[in-house]
Amino acid sequence: TTALHELERTDQSTALVTMCAGGALSTGTILERI
């Protein structure tokens, strides 16, 4: 939710969120505020 709050605060429309899960596993998510 932090990325969504920052999008609203800065009046931006897209954000990229990445997370390392360890052991060569990772995820990436692109959020778009519409």
CHARMM internal coordinates of N, CA and C (Angstrom, degrees):
IC EDIT
DIST 1 N 1 CA 1.4565
DIST 1 CA 1 C 1.5189
ANGL 1 N 1 CA 1 C 112.08
DIST 1 C 2 N 1.3221
ANGL 1 CA 1 C 2 N 117.65
DIHE 1 N 1 CA 1 C 2 N -20.73
DIST 2 N 2 CA 1.4600
ANGL 1 C 2 N 2 CA 119.88
DIHE 1 CA 1 C 2 N 2 CA 179.88
DIST 2 CA 2 C 1.5239
ANGL 2 N 2 CA 2 C 111.29
DIHE 1 C 2 N 2 CA 2 C -61.13
DIST 2 C 3 N 1.3186
ANGL 2 CA 2 C 3 N 117.79
DIHE 2 N 2 CA 2 C 3 N -41.39
DIST 3 N 3 CA 1.4654
ANGL 2 C 3 N 3 CA 120.48
DIHE 2 CA 2 C 3 N 3 CA 178.93
DIST 3 CA 3 C 1.5239
ANGL 3 N 3 CA 3 C 110.61
DIHE 2 C 3 N 3 CA 3 C -63.20
DIST 3 C 4 N 1.3204
ANGL 3 CA 3 C 4 N 117.46
DIHE 3 N 3 CA 3 C 4 N -39.82
DIST 4 N 4 CA 1.4653
ANGL 3 C 4 N 4 CA 120.21
DIHE 3 CA 3 C 4 N 4 CA 178.79
DIST 4 CA 4 C 1.5199
ANGL 4 N 4 CA 4 C 111.48
DIHE 3 C 4 N 4 CA 4 C -66.00
DIST 4 C 5 N 1.3277
ANGL 4 CA 4 C 5 N 117.29
DIHE 4 N 4 CA 4 C 5 N -39.92
DIST 5 N 5 CA 1.4653
ANGL 4 C 5 N 5 CA 120.45
DIHE 4 CA 4 C 5 N 5 CA 177.45
DIST 5 CA 5 C 1.5307
ANGL 5 N 5 CA 5 C 110.68
DIHE 4 C 5 N 5 CA 5 C -64.06
DIST 5 C 6 N 1.3273
ANGL 5 CA 5 C 6 N 116.47
DIHE 5 N 5 CA 5 C 6 N -40.67
DIST 6 N 6 CA 1.4626
ANGL 5 C 6 N 6 CA 120.31
DIHE 5 CA 5 C 6 N 6 CA 179.55
DIST 6 CA 6 C 1.5281
ANGL 6 N 6 CA 6 C 111.12
DIHE 5 C 6 N 6 CA 6 C -67.46
DIST 6 C 7 N 1.3279
ANGL 6 CA 6 C 7 N 118.02
DIHE 6 N 6 CA 6 C 7 N -37.14
DIST 7 N 7 CA 1.4647
ANGL 6 C 7 N 7 CA 120.76
DIHE 6 CA 6 C 7 N 7 CA 175.83
DIST 7 CA 7 C 1.5234
ANGL 7 N 7 CA 7 C 110.53
DIHE 6 C 7 N 7 CA 7 C -60.60
DIST 7 C 8 N 1.3104
ANGL 7 CA 7 C 8 N 116.34
DIHE 7 N 7 CA 7 C 8 N -43.27
DIST 8 N 8 CA 1.4624
ANGL 7 C 8 N 8 CA 119.67
DIHE 7 CA 7 C 8 N 8 CA -179.83
DIST 8 CA 8 C 1.5249
ANGL 8 N 8 CA 8 C 111.03
DIHE 7 C 8 N 8 CA 8 C -68.91
DIST 8 C 9 N 1.3344
ANGL 8 CA 8 C 9 N 116.75
DIHE 8 N 8 CA 8 C 9 N -42.17
DIST 9 N 9 CA 1.4625
ANGL 8 C 9 N 9 CA 120.97
DIHE 8 CA 8 C 9 N 9 CA -177.61
DIST 9 CA 9 C 1.5229
ANGL 9 N 9 CA 9 C 111.67
DIHE 8 C 9 N 9 CA 9 C -63.73
DIST 9 C 10 N 1.3333
ANGL 9 CA 9 C 10 N 117.06
DIHE 9 N 9 CA 9 C 10 N -40.01
DIST 10 N 10 CA 1.4608
ANGL 9 C 10 N 10 CA 120.99
DIHE 9 CA 9 C 10 N 10 CA -177.59
DIST 10 CA 10 C 1.5253
ANGL 10 N 10 CA 10 C 113.12
DIHE 9 C 10 N 10 CA 10 C -94.87
DIST 10 C 11 N 1.3330
ANGL 10 CA 10 C 11 N 116.84
DIHE 10 N 10 CA 10 C 11 N 1.72
DIST 11 N 11 CA 1.4642
ANGL 10 C 11 N 11 CA 123.17
DIHE 10 CA 10 C 11 N 11 CA 179.04
DIST 11 CA 11 C 1.5311
ANGL 11 N 11 CA 11 C 111.76
DIHE 10 C 11 N 11 CA 11 C 57.78
DIST 11 C 12 N 1.3267
ANGL 11 CA 11 C 12 N 116.61
DIHE 11 N 11 CA 11 C 12 N 40.92
DIST 12 N 12 CA 1.4605
ANGL 11 C 12 N 12 CA 122.99
DIHE 11 CA 11 C 12 N 12 CA 176.46
DIST 12 CA 12 C 1.5222
ANGL 12 N 12 CA 12 C 109.02
DIHE 11 C 12 N 12 CA 12 C -99.18
DIST 12 C 13 N 1.3440
ANGL 12 CA 12 C 13 N 116.88
DIHE 12 N 12 CA 12 C 13 N 167.86
DIST 13 N 13 CA 1.4626
ANGL 12 C 13 N 13 CA 119.19
DIHE 12 CA 12 C 13 N 13 CA -176.27
DIST 13 CA 13 C 1.5269
ANGL 13 N 13 CA 13 C 114.26
DIHE 12 C 13 N 13 CA 13 C -113.27
DIST 13 C 14 N 1.3448
ANGL 13 CA 13 C 14 N 118.54
DIHE 13 N 13 CA 13 C 14 N -23.11
DIST 14 N 14 CA 1.4679
ANGL 13 C 14 N 14 CA 119.54
DIHE 13 CA 13 C 14 N 14 CA -178.55
DIST 14 CA 14 C 1.5215
ANGL 14 N 14 CA 14 C 111.06
DIHE 13 C 14 N 14 CA 14 C -132.90
DIST 14 C 15 N 1.3307
ANGL 14 CA 14 C 15 N 115.01
DIHE 14 N 14 CA 14 C 15 N 152.06
DIST 15 N 15 CA 1.4637
ANGL 14 C 15 N 15 CA 121.42
DIHE 14 CA 14 C 15 N 15 CA 177.22
DIST 15 CA 15 C 1.5189
ANGL 15 N 15 CA 15 C 108.91
DIHE 14 C 15 N 15 CA 15 C -145.12
DIST 15 C 16 N 1.3316
ANGL 15 CA 15 C 16 N 115.72
DIHE 15 N 15 CA 15 C 16 N 149.41
DIST 16 N 16 CA 1.4583
ANGL 15 C 16 N 16 CA 122.66
DIHE 15 CA 15 C 16 N 16 CA 175.44
DIST 16 CA 16 C 1.5215
ANGL 16 N 16 CA 16 C 107.65
DIHE 15 C 16 N 16 CA 16 C -114.11
DIST 16 C 17 N 1.3375
ANGL 16 CA 16 C 17 N 116.46
DIHE 16 N 16 CA 16 C 17 N 124.45
DIST 17 N 17 CA 1.4613
ANGL 16 C 17 N 17 CA 122.27
DIHE 16 CA 16 C 17 N 17 CA 179.97
DIST 17 CA 17 C 1.5190
ANGL 17 N 17 CA 17 C 107.88
DIHE 16 C 17 N 17 CA 17 C -117.75
DIST 17 C 18 N 1.3368
ANGL 17 CA 17 C 18 N 117.14
DIHE 17 N 17 CA 17 C 18 N 127.55
DIST 18 N 18 CA 1.4629
ANGL 17 C 18 N 18 CA 121.40
DIHE 17 CA 17 C 18 N 18 CA 177.59
DIST 18 CA 18 C 1.5163
ANGL 18 N 18 CA 18 C 109.39
DIHE 17 C 18 N 18 CA 18 C -121.77
DIST 18 C 19 N 1.3336
ANGL 18 CA 18 C 19 N 116.13
DIHE 18 N 18 CA 18 C 19 N 151.12
DIST 19 N 19 CA 1.4551
ANGL 18 C 19 N 19 CA 120.71
DIHE 18 CA 18 C 19 N 19 CA 179.50
DIST 19 CA 19 C 1.5248
ANGL 19 N 19 CA 19 C 109.28
DIHE 18 C 19 N 19 CA 19 C -145.27
DIST 19 C 20 N 1.3249
ANGL 19 CA 19 C 20 N 116.01
DIHE 19 N 19 CA 19 C 20 N 131.45
DIST 20 N 20 CA 1.4614
ANGL 19 C 20 N 20 CA 121.64
DIHE 19 CA 19 C 20 N 20 CA 175.64
DIST 20 CA 20 C 1.5242
ANGL 20 N 20 CA 20 C 107.94
DIHE 19 C 20 N 20 CA 20 C -96.05
DIST 20 C 21 N 1.3204
ANGL 20 CA 20 C 21 N 117.17
DIHE 20 N 20 CA 20 C 21 N 126.26
DIST 21 N 21 CA 1.4603
ANGL 20 C 21 N 21 CA 121.69
DIHE 20 CA 20 C 21 N 21 CA -178.81
DIST 21 CA 21 C 1.5240
ANGL 21 N 21 CA 21 C 111.83
DIHE 20 C 21 N 21 CA 21 C -101.54
DIST 21 C 22 N 1.3223
ANGL 21 CA 21 C 22 N 118.38
DIHE 21 N 21 CA 21 C 22 N 0.90
DIST 22 N 22 CA 1.4573
ANGL 21 C 22 N 22 CA 121.87
DIHE 21 CA 21 C 22 N 22 CA -179.56
DIST 22 CA 22 C 1.5197
ANGL 22 N 22 CA 22 C 111.31
DIHE 21 C 22 N 22 CA 22 C 84.79
DIST 22 C 23 N 1.3262
ANGL 22 CA 22 C 23 N 116.59
DIHE 22 N 22 CA 22 C 23 N 156.70
DIST 23 N 23 CA 1.4535
ANGL 22 C 23 N 23 CA 120.46
DIHE 22 CA 22 C 23 N 23 CA 179.12
DIST 23 CA 23 C 1.5123
ANGL 23 N 23 CA 23 C 113.49
DIHE 22 C 23 N 23 CA 23 C 64.52
DIST 23 C 24 N 1.3171
ANGL 23 CA 23 C 24 N 117.41
DIHE 23 N 23 CA 23 C 24 N 35.18
DIST 24 N 24 CA 1.4665
ANGL 23 C 24 N 24 CA 124.04
DIHE 23 CA 23 C 24 N 24 CA 179.01
DIST 24 CA 24 C 1.5252
ANGL 24 N 24 CA 24 C 113.14
DIHE 23 C 24 N 24 CA 24 C 65.73
DIST 24 C 25 N 1.3222
ANGL 24 CA 24 C 25 N 117.58
DIHE 24 N 24 CA 24 C 25 N 24.36
DIST 25 N 25 CA 1.4649
ANGL 24 C 25 N 25 CA 122.09
DIHE 24 CA 24 C 25 N 25 CA 175.44
DIST 25 CA 25 C 1.5254
ANGL 25 N 25 CA 25 C 108.82
DIHE 24 C 25 N 25 CA 25 C -106.84
DIST 25 C 26 N 1.3136
ANGL 25 CA 25 C 26 N 116.35
DIHE 25 N 25 CA 25 C 26 N 137.14
DIST 26 N 26 CA 1.4585
ANGL 25 C 26 N 26 CA 119.68
DIHE 25 CA 25 C 26 N 26 CA 176.92
DIST 26 CA 26 C 1.5200
ANGL 26 N 26 CA 26 C 109.78
DIHE 25 C 26 N 26 CA 26 C -153.55
DIST 26 C 27 N 1.3093
ANGL 26 CA 26 C 27 N 115.19
DIHE 26 N 26 CA 26 C 27 N 159.93
DIST 27 N 27 CA 1.4596
ANGL 26 C 27 N 27 CA 121.18
DIHE 26 CA 26 C 27 N 27 CA 176.93
DIST 27 CA 27 C 1.5241
ANGL 27 N 27 CA 27 C 108.81
DIHE 26 C 27 N 27 CA 27 C -131.52
DIST 27 C 28 N 1.3012
ANGL 27 CA 27 C 28 N 115.74
DIHE 27 N 27 CA 27 C 28 N 154.29
DIST 28 N 28 CA 1.4485
ANGL 27 C 28 N 28 CA 122.24
DIHE 27 CA 27 C 28 N 28 CA 174.62
DIST 28 CA 28 C 1.5182
ANGL 28 N 28 CA 28 C 108.71
DIHE 27 C 28 N 28 CA 28 C -136.94
DIST 28 C 29 N 1.3185
ANGL 28 CA 28 C 29 N 115.86
DIHE 28 N 28 CA 28 C 29 N 137.82
DIST 29 N 29 CA 1.4562
ANGL 28 C 29 N 29 CA 121.27
DIHE 28 CA 28 C 29 N 29 CA -178.59
DIST 29 CA 29 C 1.5210
ANGL 29 N 29 CA 29 C 109.07
DIHE 28 C 29 N 29 CA 29 C -133.77
DIST 29 C 30 N 1.3097
ANGL 29 CA 29 C 30 N 116.64
DIHE 29 N 29 CA 29 C 30 N 133.96
DIST 30 N 30 CA 1.4586
ANGL 29 C 30 N 30 CA 121.61
DIHE 29 CA 29 C 30 N 30 CA 173.90
DIST 30 CA 30 C 1.5218
ANGL 30 N 30 CA 30 C 107.33
DIHE 29 C 30 N 30 CA 30 C -106.13
DIST 30 C 31 N 1.3272
ANGL 30 CA 30 C 31 N 115.94
DIHE 30 N 30 CA 30 C 31 N 124.14
DIST 31 N 31 CA 1.4595
ANGL 30 C 31 N 31 CA 121.83
DIHE 30 CA 30 C 31 N 31 CA 179.70
DIST 31 CA 31 C 1.5213
ANGL 31 N 31 CA 31 C 109.05
DIHE 30 C 31 N 31 CA 31 C -106.63
DIST 31 C 32 N 1.3251
ANGL 31 CA 31 C 32 N 116.50
DIHE 31 N 31 CA 31 C 32 N 138.29
DIST 32 N 32 CA 1.4554
ANGL 31 C 32 N 32 CA 120.95
DIHE 31 CA 31 C 32 N 32 CA 176.14
DIST 32 CA 32 C 1.5182
ANGL 32 N 32 CA 32 C 108.58
DIHE 31 C 32 N 32 CA 32 C -127.22
DIST 32 C 33 N 1.3159
ANGL 32 CA 32 C 33 N 114.66
DIHE 32 N 32 CA 32 C 33 N 125.34
DIST 33 N 33 CA 1.4632
ANGL 32 C 33 N 33 CA 120.79
DIHE 32 CA 32 C 33 N 33 CA 177.97
DIST 33 CA 33 C 1.5163
ANGL 33 N 33 CA 33 C 108.06
DIHE 32 C 33 N 33 CA 33 C -90.23
DIST 33 C 34 N 1.3518
ANGL 33 CA 33 C 34 N 116.49
DIHE 33 N 33 CA 33 C 34 N 120.64
DIST 34 N 34 CA 1.4640
ANGL 33 C 34 N 34 CA 119.66
DIHE 33 CA 33 C 34 N 34 CA -178.66
DIST 34 CA 34 C 1.5118
ANGL 34 N 34 CA 34 C 110.82
DIHE 33 C 34 N 34 CA 34 C -119.67
END
COOR INIT
IC SEED 1 N 1 CA 1 C
IC BUILD
